[in-house]
Amino acid sequence: MVQEGQPISLPADSAGAATRRAEALIPTPYGEFRMIAYSADPGDYAPHLALVHPEMNPDSEVIVRVHSECITGDLFASKRCDCGEQLSRALRIAAAGKGAVVYLRQEGRGIGIINKLKAYQLQDTGLDTIDANIHLGFEIDARHYEVAQGILQDLGIRRIQLLTNNPEKMEAMAGGPVEVVRRLPIIVDPSAENTGYLRTKELLMGHFLTR
């Protein structure tokens, strides 16, 4: 394992290096996790995080959720998306299966919370989540997963069962040094507030949302 202050090994085309900075045991409603903070800057206010079951076996096919930050859903339980419910379910599954959740700070599919709120305003006028991002001059999905791959390597994980409905995430993670042995669905029930959002993800972005 890499000790605090040493950069983790990342692919050559990574968007930026990350370093293990600190860790502590965190009790949650789902069970205990080791929370490990990774960042390029030791004073980073919002580092990437790994929540790892204390009995995780890195030599097994580890159940892993790579979750991109969603302040509105994860923190404030917004019903406009399914992110908060996915995170809760992922933590429950990781606790039961002695797995891990990697929490990446790439809010709003990589555009940040301010632009995400602007996109929400556009969606309220009738645009879908794709057209709103394009209208603001952004990619449909600007997220990257090289740092997640490096974090998994630092944790000694070589093979994972990836909790995701996103084919692009599956493809991105499968192209890295950690082997993705299978995809595990993480589907939550739609609500009246997010039915259109989920339909766009399924029909236009190819997400696997059918049970």
C-alpha positions in Angstrom: 0.0 0.0 0.0 1.1 3.5 -0.7 1.8 5.6 2.4 0.6 9.2 2.9 2.4 11.7 0.8 3.4 9.3 -2.0 1.7 9.7 -5.4 -0.4 6.8 -6.6 0.4 5.2 -9.9 -1.8 6.5 -12.7 -2.0 5.9 -16.4 0.2 8.1 -18.6 -2.8 10.0 -20.0 -4.3 10.8 -16.6 -5.9 14.2 -16.1 -3.8 14.7 -12.9 -1.9 12.9 -10.2 -3.5 12.1 -6.8 -1.8 11.3 -3.6 -3.1 9.4 -0.5 -3.4 12.1 2.1 -5.2 10.7 5.2 -7.6 8.0 6.3 -9.8 7.1 9.2 -12.4 4.5 10.2 -15.9 5.9 9.6 -19.1 4.3 11.1 -22.1 4.7 8.8 -25.7 3.4 8.8 -24.5 0.7 6.4 -21.5 -0.4 8.4 -17.9 0.7 9.0 -15.6 1.9 6.1 -12.1 3.1 5.9 -12.4 6.6 4.3 -9.2 7.5 2.4 -8.7 10.9 0.9 -6.7 11.4 -2.4 -5.7 14.7 -3.9 -2.9 16.4 -5.9 -2.9 19.3 -3.4 -2.4 18.5 0.3 -4.7 21.4 1.2 -7.4 20.3 -1.2 -10.8 21.1 0.3 -12.6 18.5 -1.8 -10.4 15.4 -2.4 -11.5 12.2 -4.1 -12.5 9.6 -1.5 -12.4 5.9 -1.2 -14.7 4.1 1.3 -13.3 0.7 1.8 -14.8 -2.1 3.9 -12.2 -3.0 6.6 -12.3 -6.7 5.5 -12.1 -6.0 1.8 -9.9 -8.7 0.1 -8.0 -7.1 -2.7 -7.3 -10.5 -4.2 -11.0 -11.2 -4.7 -13.3 -9.9 -7.4 -14.1 -6.8 -5.4 -17.5 -5.1 -5.7 -16.8 -1.5 -6.5 -18.9 1.6 -7.2 -17.2 4.5 -8.9 -19.6 7.4 -8.0 -19.3 10.9 -9.3 -20.2 13.6 -6.8 -23.8 14.9 -7.0 -24.2 17.6 -4.3 -27.9 18.0 -5.0 -28.7 14.3 -4.9 -26.1 12.9 -2.5 -26.2 15.6 0.1 -29.7 17.2 -0.2 -31.6 14.1 -1.5 -32.8 15.9 -4.7 -35.4 13.9 -6.6 -34.3 15.4 -9.9 -31.9 12.5 -10.4 -31.2 9.0 -9.0 -27.7 9.7 -7.7 -28.4 9.9 -4.0 -30.3 6.7 -4.0 -27.6 5.0 -6.1 -25.0 6.1 -3.6 -27.0 4.8 -0.6 -27.6 1.5 -2.4 -23.9 1.2 -3.4 -22.8 1.8 0.2 -25.2 -0.9 1.4 -24.0 -3.4 -1.2 -20.3 -2.6 -0.5 -20.9 -3.1 3.2 -22.6 -6.4 2.7 -20.1 -7.6 0.0 -16.9 -6.2 1.7 -16.3 -3.9 -1.3 -15.5 -0.3 -1.9 -17.0 3.0 -3.1 -14.7 5.4 -5.0 -16.2 9.0 -4.7 -14.9 11.2 -7.5 -15.2 15.0 -7.3 -16.6 15.6 -10.7 -19.9 17.2 -10.0 -22.6 17.6 -12.7 -20.9 15.1 -15.1 -17.8 17.2 -14.9 -19.2 20.7 -15.3 -19.4 21.7 -11.7 -22.3 22.7 -9.4 -22.7 26.3 -10.7 -23.1 25.1 -14.3 -25.2 22.2 -13.2 -27.7 24.6 -11.6 -27.7 26.6 -14.9 -28.4 23.4 -16.8 -31.3 22.7 -14.4 -32.8 26.1 -15.2 -32.6 25.2 -18.9 -34.2 21.9 -18.2 -37.1 23.7 -16.5 -37.7 25.5 -19.9 -38.0 22.2 -21.7 -34.5 21.1 -22.6 -33.4 17.6 -21.6 -30.2 16.9 -19.7 -28.2 16.4 -23.0 -29.4 19.6 -24.8 -28.9 21.7 -21.6 -25.2 20.8 -21.4 -24.7 21.4 -25.1 -26.5 24.8 -24.9 -24.0 25.8 -22.2 -21.1 24.8 -24.4 -20.2 21.5 -22.6 -19.8 17.9 -23.5 -22.8 15.6 -22.7 -20.5 13.8 -20.2 -17.1 15.3 -19.4 -16.2 12.9 -16.7 -12.9 10.9 -16.6 -12.0 7.8 -14.6 -8.2 7.6 -14.7 -7.9 8.7 -11.1 -10.4 6.0 -10.0 -8.2 3.4 -11.7 -5.2 4.7 -9.9 -7.0 4.7 -6.5 -8.0 1.0 -7.1 -4.4 0.1 -7.9 -3.3 1.9 -4.7 -5.8 -0.3 -2.8 -4.2 -3.4 -4.3 -7.4 -4.2 -6.2 -6.8 -6.0 -9.5 -10.3 -7.3 -10.5 -13.6 -5.7 -9.8 -17.3 -6.2 -10.2 -18.4 -2.7 -11.3 -21.7 -1.4 -9.9 -23.0 0.8 -12.8 -25.7 1.3 -15.4 -23.5 3.5 -17.6 -21.9 1.8 -20.6 -19.4 4.6 -21.1 -18.2 4.2 -17.5 -17.9 0.5 -18.1 -15.9 1.0 -21.3 -13.6 3.6 -19.6 -12.9 1.4 -16.6 -12.4 -1.7 -18.7 -9.7 0.1 -20.7 -7.6 0.6 -17.6 -5.1 -1.6 -15.6 -7.9 -3.0 -13.3 -9.9 -5.8 -14.8 -13.6 -5.4 -14.9 -14.9 -9.0 -14.6 -18.6 -8.1 -14.7 -21.1 -5.4 -14.5 -23.6 -5.3 -11.6 -26.8 -3.2 -12.1 -27.7 -0.5 -9.6 -31.2 0.5 -10.5 -33.6 2.5 -8.4 -37.3 3.1 -8.8 -38.1 6.3 -10.8 -40.1 9.1 -9.2 -42.5 11.6 -10.8 -39.7 14.2 -10.6 -37.0 12.2 -12.4 -38.9 10.0 -14.9 -37.9 12.2 -17.9 -34.3 12.4 -16.7 -34.0 8.7 -16.5 -35.8 8.2 -19.8 -33.2 10.4 -21.5 -30.3 8.5 -19.9 -31.8 5.2 -21.1 -32.9 6.1 -24.6 -30.3 8.7 -25.6 -27.3 7.8 -23.5 -27.7 4.0 -23.5 -27.8 3.5 -19.7 -29.1 0.1 -18.7 -32.1 1.0 -16.6 -34.5 -1.9 -17.3 -34.7 -4.5 -14.6 
